[in-house]
């Protein structure tokens, strides 16, 4: 989302990074390369739809709201 112009706080960036790392650690052994690629394509498509339908400001706010706090797995 940052490559589309979103500006996230350092705290939100840290939560995003942690969530990504936790997801990779917990799921990577259970997913095939094809499944990982499909998840990536779907995520990119959803980001594009959010920007088109909501506009930049709302899409950025919506994405940031997915990471309100530190997530422990």
N, C-alpha and C positions, 0 to 999 in steps of 0.2 A: 504494500500500500504506500510505503514511503516513495517508491519510484513513480507513483502517480501524483505526488505532491502533498501527501499527508505529513504533518509534523506531530510526532508523538513525544511525550515527556520522557525523560531518561528512565523514570520509574516504570512507565508503561512498556518501554523498549525492553527493560530487564525482564518483566513478566512475560512478554512475548517470546523472548529468547529462552527463558526457562521452560515455558510451555512447549516450545518446539523441541527442545532437548529431551524433555520428559516423554513427549509423544514418540519421538524417534527411538528412545531407549526402550520404551514399553511395547512398541508395535512393530519395529523394524524386523524382528525375527519372525513375525507371523505374516508378513506381507511379501508377496512376490514383487519383482521389479515392475511388472505390468500394473499391479494394483497401486503401487506407489506413484507411478506415472499418471494413472487415472485420477487419483486423489489430487495430485498437483494441477492437472488440467481443469478439474472441477473447481478447485479453489480459485484459480486464475479467472475462470469464467464468471464465478459468483462475484468476484471483486469488480469485474467490468460491468456487470449488471447493476451492482450497487451504485457505481459512479454514474451510469446512464440514467437510472431511475430516480436516484436521490440527490444527485449533484455532489460535488467534491466535499463540501463542509459536512453534510449529513452522513455521507459514506465514511468519512474519516472518523467522525464521532461514533458512529455505529461500530466500526471496527475496533476502536479503542475501548469501547464498553465491554468487549469480549474478554478483556484482561484487567479486571478491576482490582485484583489483589494477587499476591503470591500463591501459586498453586503447588501443593505438595502431593506427590504420588508415592 
